[in-house]
Amino acid sequence: VWAAKAWREGDPGGTRAGRRPRAGSVPTGFLDVDVTSAPLALECLYTPWAPGTDSDGAPTPQDCPRVFSAGLDLTEMCGRNPAHYAEYWKAVQELWLRTYLSSLVLVAAINGACPAGGCIIALACDCRVLADNPKYHIGLNETLLGITAPFWFKDAYVNTIGHRASEQALQLGYLFPPSEALQVGLVDQVVPEDQVLSTALSEMARWLAVPDHARQLTKNMMRKATADRLLRQRDADIQNFVSFICRDSIQKSLQVYLEKLRQRKG
Ligand SMILES: CCCCCCCC/C=C\CC(=O)SCCNC(=O)CCNC(=O)[C@H](O)C(C)(C)COP(=O)(O)OP(=O)(O)OC[C@H]1O[C@@H](n2cnc3c(N)ncnc32)[C@H](O)[C@@H]1OP(=O)(O)O
């Protein structure tokens, strides 16, 4: 995700926020963003986490091909205590709200798989450019993990691809390959892999050509109702998440899913 400020200053990389998971951060699979540090805002958010770092120790997108974000870190939702789940979910809400309501132009350059939490961050951006690789699936696949997408994930989905397509894709936990993602409107452009970043920059230029105040007011007008819905019920949403995730059956489902992932690797 590239933010307008960094781009404007001629530093597309900007300050890196994506680093290996650490205390106080929201591990989202391979995307790790510190949301407890206010000045970070979104000017710094741009890269998925994966092995491979630059001279500052920050990861570089070209070093982590194949994964934009593996979604939320399932190990944060397994075998922990309710206080941990509550804190984690609050941080996830915060990450989404800040991204979704940012007055900056945000363009997601999706250079790999983009399931669940990865998809929700991409959906919070203004525009999505996906690399044309049949392995780069995008969507909300929660049901396949035995869990349900929270209402605000669903709202963002419906806002983007419509009610019927969301209803079907959410129930099936469907991950769209690039051509279908484009067709349904989940992404705005599908381009060859080596053109993702340049296309994202062109998109950024297009959005930045619009007077800022008019674009920002319009963005807020379009997004406010969806964000307000979560803001009104943040605490209830946290309680729902905690009681849901603490169920034995849900813990079991998540553990089985994680185990399958690990076995698939081996
Ligand atoms: C009432 C309301 C209740 C609401 C409740 C729930 C709310 C929503 C909750 C969660 C949303 C989510 O985001 S769930 C996460 C969904 N993500 C996925 O399903 C993706 C899983 N991962 C993959 O499919 C693949 O890893 C990949 C396609 C992204 C990449 O494939 P690749 O082959 O490159 O990588 P590996 O498979 O080898 O994985 C490497 C390594 O990472 C572990 N892994 C992968 N994904 C996750 C993850 N999301 N969380 C934790 N760990 C993950 C994988 O097990 C490997 O680990 P090891 O190195 O230890 O073997």
The ligand as a Gaussian input file, in Angstrom:
#p B3LYP/6-31G(d) Opt

LIG

0 1
 C      -18.914000     -12.777000      15.485000
 C      -17.735000     -12.315000      14.672000
 C      -16.600000     -13.253000      14.767000
 C      -15.475000     -12.946000      13.840000
 C      -14.420000     -13.976000      13.945000
 C      -13.339000     -14.005000      12.913000
 C      -12.939000     -12.738000      12.316000
 C      -11.989000     -12.821000      11.124000
 C      -10.761000     -13.456000      11.429000
 C       -9.730000     -13.652000      10.605000
 C       -9.571000     -13.147000       9.270000
 C       -8.304000     -13.727000       8.668000
 O       -7.537000     -13.012000       8.089000
 S       -8.049000     -15.391000       8.858000
 C       -6.554000     -15.761000       7.924000
 C       -6.948000     -16.235000       6.580000
 N       -5.768000     -16.519000       5.822000
 C       -5.640000     -17.616000       5.100000
 O       -6.508000     -18.445000       5.019000
 C       -4.335000     -17.766000       4.353000
 C       -3.588000     -18.927000       4.836000
 N       -2.302000     -18.983000       4.204000
 C       -2.118000     -19.460000       2.952000
 O       -3.025000     -19.841000       2.257000
 C       -0.701000     -19.469000       2.453000
 O        0.157000     -19.354000       3.547000
 C       -0.392000     -18.358000       1.445000
 C       -1.136000     -18.629000       0.121000
 C       -0.781000     -16.982000       1.968000
 C        1.126000     -18.334000       1.161000
 O        1.520000     -19.583000       0.748000
 P        3.047000     -20.004000       0.945000
 O        3.166000     -21.355000       0.359000
 O        3.953000     -18.977000       0.455000
 O        3.242000     -19.955000       2.527000
 P        3.097000     -21.156000       3.517000
 O        1.805000     -21.790000       3.267000
 O        4.329000     -21.964000       3.384000
 O        3.040000     -20.486000       4.911000
 C        4.212000     -20.090000       5.555000
 C        4.042000     -20.160000       7.051000
 O        3.034000     -19.209000       7.438000
 C        1.993000     -19.871000       8.155000
 N        0.784000     -19.113000       7.866000
 C        0.250000     -18.865000       6.689000
 N       -0.809000     -18.089000       6.810000
 C       -0.935000     -17.814000       8.135000
 C       -1.827000     -17.032000       8.888000
 N       -2.832000     -16.330000       8.335000
 N       -1.667000     -16.981000      10.218000
 C       -0.669000     -17.662000      10.812000
 N        0.229000     -18.423000      10.141000
 C        0.085000     -18.482000       8.809000
 C        2.052000     -21.246000       7.655000
 O        1.456000     -22.107000       8.568000
 C        3.560000     -21.437000       7.576000
 O        4.053000     -21.566000       8.912000
 P        5.313000     -22.446000       9.335000
 O        6.472000     -21.735000       8.763000
 O        5.301000     -22.431000      10.821000
 O        5.123000     -23.799000       8.756000

